Amino acid sequence: MAFLHDHRSVVLALIIAVIIATLMHISSGVDVNAPLDLFHMGDKDNNSALSMDECNKMWLSLDVDGDEAIGKIEFIFK
């Protein structure tokens, strides 16, 4: 857990990249705007950037069961 705390900006950037890549994969041929929708969901101040606080809040909103992981079901239905 210390690694995550010390490198949280890098870890969160990777998490966001994986989420966007997953959305792109899931939405192939279905909804090409899904990655942008996810980005805008997190960008609460509409400054076209995700702050650390916005990333944390977005993560918490996706992690419905609070297990510090976003399961496939949580991800798809949230």
Chimera marker file (.cmm) of the C-alpha trace (Angstrom):
<marker_set name="trace">
<marker id="1" x="0.000" y="0.000" z="0.000" r="1" g="1" b="0" radius="0.5"/>
<marker id="2" x="2.967" y="2.344" z="0.573" r="1" g="1" b="0" radius="0.5"/>
<marker id="3" x="3.878" y="2.014" z="-3.106" r="1" g="1" b="0" radius="0.5"/>
<marker id="4" x="0.393" y="3.186" z="-4.089" r="1" g="1" b="0" radius="0.5"/>
<marker id="5" x="0.578" y="6.139" z="-1.721" r="1" g="1" b="0" radius="0.5"/>
<marker id="6" x="4.040" y="7.196" z="-2.932" r="1" g="1" b="0" radius="0.5"/>
<marker id="7" x="3.179" y="6.827" z="-6.623" r="1" g="1" b="0" radius="0.5"/>
<marker id="8" x="-0.526" y="7.577" z="-6.608" r="1" g="1" b="0" radius="0.5"/>
<marker id="9" x="-0.496" y="10.058" z="-9.508" r="1" g="1" b="0" radius="0.5"/>
<marker id="10" x="1.208" y="7.519" z="-11.756" r="1" g="1" b="0" radius="0.5"/>
<marker id="11" x="-1.060" y="4.725" z="-10.545" r="1" g="1" b="0" radius="0.5"/>
<marker id="12" x="-4.180" y="6.831" z="-11.087" r="1" g="1" b="0" radius="0.5"/>
<marker id="13" x="-3.023" y="7.867" z="-14.560" r="1" g="1" b="0" radius="0.5"/>
<marker id="14" x="-2.553" y="4.191" z="-15.413" r="1" g="1" b="0" radius="0.5"/>
<marker id="15" x="-5.949" y="3.334" z="-13.950" r="1" g="1" b="0" radius="0.5"/>
<marker id="16" x="-7.621" y="6.006" z="-16.054" r="1" g="1" b="0" radius="0.5"/>
<marker id="17" x="-5.786" y="4.792" z="-19.166" r="1" g="1" b="0" radius="0.5"/>
<marker id="18" x="-6.919" y="1.219" z="-18.499" r="1" g="1" b="0" radius="0.5"/>
<marker id="19" x="-10.495" y="2.342" z="-17.894" r="1" g="1" b="0" radius="0.5"/>
<marker id="20" x="-10.528" y="4.301" z="-21.147" r="1" g="1" b="0" radius="0.5"/>
<marker id="21" x="-8.946" y="1.428" z="-23.086" r="1" g="1" b="0" radius="0.5"/>
<marker id="22" x="-11.462" y="-0.992" z="-21.582" r="1" g="1" b="0" radius="0.5"/>
<marker id="23" x="-14.347" y="1.293" z="-22.479" r="1" g="1" b="0" radius="0.5"/>
<marker id="24" x="-13.048" y="1.563" z="-26.021" r="1" g="1" b="0" radius="0.5"/>
<marker id="25" x="-12.833" y="-2.222" z="-26.233" r="1" g="1" b="0" radius="0.5"/>
<marker id="26" x="-16.257" y="-2.779" z="-24.692" r="1" g="1" b="0" radius="0.5"/>
<marker id="27" x="-17.858" y="-0.132" z="-26.866" r="1" g="1" b="0" radius="0.5"/>
<marker id="28" x="-16.339" y="-1.241" z="-30.173" r="1" g="1" b="0" radius="0.5"/>
<marker id="29" x="-19.014" y="-0.542" z="-32.701" r="1" g="1" b="0" radius="0.5"/>
<marker id="30" x="-21.464" y="0.460" z="-29.989" r="1" g="1" b="0" radius="0.5"/>
<marker id="31" x="-20.613" y="3.864" z="-28.552" r="1" g="1" b="0" radius="0.5"/>
<marker id="32" x="-17.446" y="5.625" z="-29.654" r="1" g="1" b="0" radius="0.5"/>
<marker id="33" x="-18.138" y="8.438" z="-27.177" r="1" g="1" b="0" radius="0.5"/>
<marker id="34" x="-17.845" y="6.194" z="-24.108" r="1" g="1" b="0" radius="0.5"/>
<marker id="35" x="-14.256" y="7.260" z="-23.238" r="1" g="1" b="0" radius="0.5"/>
<marker id="36" x="-15.240" y="10.917" z="-23.491" r="1" g="1" b="0" radius="0.5"/>
<marker id="37" x="-18.342" y="10.281" z="-21.420" r="1" g="1" b="0" radius="0.5"/>
<marker id="38" x="-16.163" y="8.713" z="-18.723" r="1" g="1" b="0" radius="0.5"/>
<marker id="39" x="-13.737" y="11.623" z="-18.868" r="1" g="1" b="0" radius="0.5"/>
<marker id="40" x="-16.530" y="14.191" z="-18.581" r="1" g="1" b="0" radius="0.5"/>
<marker id="41" x="-18.064" y="12.230" z="-15.716" r="1" g="1" b="0" radius="0.5"/>
<marker id="42" x="-14.849" y="12.795" z="-13.759" r="1" g="1" b="0" radius="0.5"/>
<marker id="43" x="-14.103" y="16.349" z="-14.913" r="1" g="1" b="0" radius="0.5"/>
<marker id="44" x="-16.402" y="18.086" z="-12.430" r="1" g="1" b="0" radius="0.5"/>
<marker id="45" x="-14.929" y="21.581" z="-12.921" r="1" g="1" b="0" radius="0.5"/>
<marker id="46" x="-15.018" y="21.262" z="-16.740" r="1" g="1" b="0" radius="0.5"/>
<marker id="47" x="-11.416" y="22.378" z="-17.190" r="1" g="1" b="0" radius="0.5"/>
<marker id="48" x="-10.574" y="19.529" z="-19.621" r="1" g="1" b="0" radius="0.5"/>
<marker id="49" x="-8.244" y="17.935" z="-17.084" r="1" g="1" b="0" radius="0.5"/>
<marker id="50" x="-8.702" y="15.373" z="-14.340" r="1" g="1" b="0" radius="0.5"/>
<marker id="51" x="-7.199" y="16.458" z="-11.042" r="1" g="1" b="0" radius="0.5"/>
<marker id="52" x="-6.094" y="13.941" z="-8.438" r="1" g="1" b="0" radius="0.5"/>
<marker id="53" x="-9.216" y="14.735" z="-6.421" r="1" g="1" b="0" radius="0.5"/>
<marker id="54" x="-11.462" y="14.190" z="-9.462" r="1" g="1" b="0" radius="0.5"/>
<marker id="55" x="-9.730" y="10.874" z="-10.213" r="1" g="1" b="0" radius="0.5"/>
<marker id="56" x="-10.184" y="9.731" z="-6.622" r="1" g="1" b="0" radius="0.5"/>
<marker id="57" x="-13.869" y="10.698" z="-6.630" r="1" g="1" b="0" radius="0.5"/>
<marker id="58" x="-14.422" y="8.981" z="-9.967" r="1" g="1" b="0" radius="0.5"/>
<marker id="59" x="-12.724" y="5.840" z="-8.656" r="1" g="1" b="0" radius="0.5"/>
<marker id="60" x="-14.878" y="5.879" z="-5.540" r="1" g="1" b="0" radius="0.5"/>
<marker id="61" x="-18.027" y="6.331" z="-7.622" r="1" g="1" b="0" radius="0.5"/>
<marker id="62" x="-17.127" y="3.274" z="-9.731" r="1" g="1" b="0" radius="0.5"/>
<marker id="63" x="-16.048" y="1.095" z="-6.769" r="1" g="1" b="0" radius="0.5"/>
<marker id="64" x="-19.583" y="0.466" z="-5.546" r="1" g="1" b="0" radius="0.5"/>
<marker id="65" x="-18.745" y="-2.299" z="-3.045" r="1" g="1" b="0" radius="0.5"/>
<marker id="66" x="-15.722" y="-0.450" z="-1.581" r="1" g="1" b="0" radius="0.5"/>
<marker id="67" x="-13.235" y="-3.286" z="-2.124" r="1" g="1" b="0" radius="0.5"/>
<marker id="68" x="-10.691" y="-0.948" z="-3.792" r="1" g="1" b="0" radius="0.5"/>
<marker id="69" x="-11.229" y="-2.736" z="-7.095" r="1" g="1" b="0" radius="0.5"/>
<marker id="70" x="-13.623" y="-2.079" z="-9.932" r="1" g="1" b="0" radius="0.5"/>
<marker id="71" x="-15.164" y="-5.361" z="-10.973" r="1" g="1" b="0" radius="0.5"/>
<marker id="72" x="-16.451" y="-5.924" z="-14.480" r="1" g="1" b="0" radius="0.5"/>
<marker id="73" x="-20.063" y="-5.721" z="-13.320" r="1" g="1" b="0" radius="0.5"/>
<marker id="74" x="-19.409" y="-2.478" z="-11.397" r="1" g="1" b="0" radius="0.5"/>
<marker id="75" x="-17.679" y="-0.990" z="-14.406" r="1" g="1" b="0" radius="0.5"/>
<marker id="76" x="-20.287" y="-1.936" z="-16.990" r="1" g="1" b="0" radius="0.5"/>
<marker id="77" x="-23.325" y="-0.956" z="-14.983" r="1" g="1" b="0" radius="0.5"/>
<marker id="78" x="-21.949" y="2.204" z="-13.377" r="1" g="1" b="0" radius="0.5"/>
<link id1="1" id2="2" r="1" g="1" b="0" radius="0.2"/>
<link id1="2" id2="3" r="1" g="1" b="0" radius="0.2"/>
<link id1="3" id2="4" r="1" g="1" b="0" radius="0.2"/>
<link id1="4" id2="5" r="1" g="1" b="0" radius="0.2"/>
<link id1="5" id2="6" r="1" g="1" b="0" radius="0.2"/>
<link id1="6" id2="7" r="1" g="1" b="0" radius="0.2"/>
<link id1="7" id2="8" r="1" g="1" b="0" radius="0.2"/>
<link id1="8" id2="9" r="1" g="1" b="0" radius="0.2"/>
<link id1="9" id2="10" r="1" g="1" b="0" radius="0.2"/>
<link id1="10" id2="11" r="1" g="1" b="0" radius="0.2"/>
<link id1="11" id2="12" r="1" g="1" b="0" radius="0.2"/>
<link id1="12" id2="13" r="1" g="1" b="0" radius="0.2"/>
<link id1="13" id2="14" r="1" g="1" b="0" radius="0.2"/>
<link id1="14" id2="15" r="1" g="1" b="0" radius="0.2"/>
<link id1="15" id2="16" r="1" g="1" b="0" radius="0.2"/>
<link id1="16" id2="17" r="1" g="1" b="0" radius="0.2"/>
<link id1="17" id2="18" r="1" g="1" b="0" radius="0.2"/>
<link id1="18" id2="19" r="1" g="1" b="0" radius="0.2"/>
<link id1="19" id2="20" r="1" g="1" b="0" radius="0.2"/>
<link id1="20" id2="21" r="1" g="1" b="0" radius="0.2"/>
<link id1="21" id2="22" r="1" g="1" b="0" radius="0.2"/>
<link id1="22" id2="23" r="1" g="1" b="0" radius="0.2"/>
<link id1="23" id2="24" r="1" g="1" b="0" radius="0.2"/>
<link id1="24" id2="25" r="1" g="1" b="0" radius="0.2"/>
<link id1="25" id2="26" r="1" g="1" b="0" radius="0.2"/>
<link id1="26" id2="27" r="1" g="1" b="0" radius="0.2"/>
<link id1="27" id2="28" r="1" g="1" b="0" radius="0.2"/>
<link id1="28" id2="29" r="1" g="1" b="0" radius="0.2"/>
<link id1="29" id2="30" r="1" g="1" b="0" radius="0.2"/>
<link id1="30" id2="31" r="1" g="1" b="0" radius="0.2"/>
<link id1="31" id2="32" r="1" g="1" b="0" radius="0.2"/>
<link id1="32" id2="33" r="1" g="1" b="0" radius="0.2"/>
<link id1="33" id2="34" r="1" g="1" b="0" radius="0.2"/>
<link id1="34" id2="35" r="1" g="1" b="0" radius="0.2"/>
<link id1="35" id2="36" r="1" g="1" b="0" radius="0.2"/>
<link id1="36" id2="37" r="1" g="1" b="0" radius="0.2"/>
<link id1="37" id2="38" r="1" g="1" b="0" radius="0.2"/>
<link id1="38" id2="39" r="1" g="1" b="0" radius="0.2"/>
<link id1="39" id2="40" r="1" g="1" b="0" radius="0.2"/>
<link id1="40" id2="41" r="1" g="1" b="0" radius="0.2"/>
<link id1="41" id2="42" r="1" g="1" b="0" radius="0.2"/>
<link id1="42" id2="43" r="1" g="1" b="0" radius="0.2"/>
<link id1="43" id2="44" r="1" g="1" b="0" radius="0.2"/>
<link id1="44" id2="45" r="1" g="1" b="0" radius="0.2"/>
<link id1="45" id2="46" r="1" g="1" b="0" radius="0.2"/>
<link id1="46" id2="47" r="1" g="1" b="0" radius="0.2"/>
<link id1="47" id2="48" r="1" g="1" b="0" radius="0.2"/>
<link id1="48" id2="49" r="1" g="1" b="0" radius="0.2"/>
<link id1="49" id2="50" r="1" g="1" b="0" radius="0.2"/>
<link id1="50" id2="51" r="1" g="1" b="0" radius="0.2"/>
<link id1="51" id2="52" r="1" g="1" b="0" radius="0.2"/>
<link id1="52" id2="53" r="1" g="1" b="0" radius="0.2"/>
<link id1="53" id2="54" r="1" g="1" b="0" radius="0.2"/>
<link id1="54" id2="55" r="1" g="1" b="0" radius="0.2"/>
<link id1="55" id2="56" r="1" g="1" b="0" radius="0.2"/>
<link id1="56" id2="57" r="1" g="1" b="0" radius="0.2"/>
<link id1="57" id2="58" r="1" g="1" b="0" radius="0.2"/>
<link id1="58" id2="59" r="1" g="1" b="0" radius="0.2"/>
<link id1="59" id2="60" r="1" g="1" b="0" radius="0.2"/>
<link id1="60" id2="61" r="1" g="1" b="0" radius="0.2"/>
<link id1="61" id2="62" r="1" g="1" b="0" radius="0.2"/>
<link id1="62" id2="63" r="1" g="1" b="0" radius="0.2"/>
<link id1="63" id2="64" r="1" g="1" b="0" radius="0.2"/>
<link id1="64" id2="65" r="1" g="1" b="0" radius="0.2"/>
<link id1="65" id2="66" r="1" g="1" b="0" radius="0.2"/>
<link id1="66" id2="67" r="1" g="1" b="0" radius="0.2"/>
<link id1="67" id2="68" r="1" g="1" b="0" radius="0.2"/>
<link id1="68" id2="69" r="1" g="1" b="0" radius="0.2"/>
<link id1="69" id2="70" r="1" g="1" b="0" radius="0.2"/>
<link id1="70" id2="71" r="1" g="1" b="0" radius="0.2"/>
<link id1="71" id2="72" r="1" g="1" b="0" radius="0.2"/>
<link id1="72" id2="73" r="1" g="1" b="0" radius="0.2"/>
<link id1="73" id2="74" r="1" g="1" b="0" radius="0.2"/>
<link id1="74" id2="75" r="1" g="1" b="0" radius="0.2"/>
<link id1="75" id2="76" r="1" g="1" b="0" radius="0.2"/>
<link id1="76" id2="77" r="1" g="1" b="0" radius="0.2"/>
<link id1="77" id2="78" r="1" g="1" b="0" radius="0.2"/>
</marker_set>
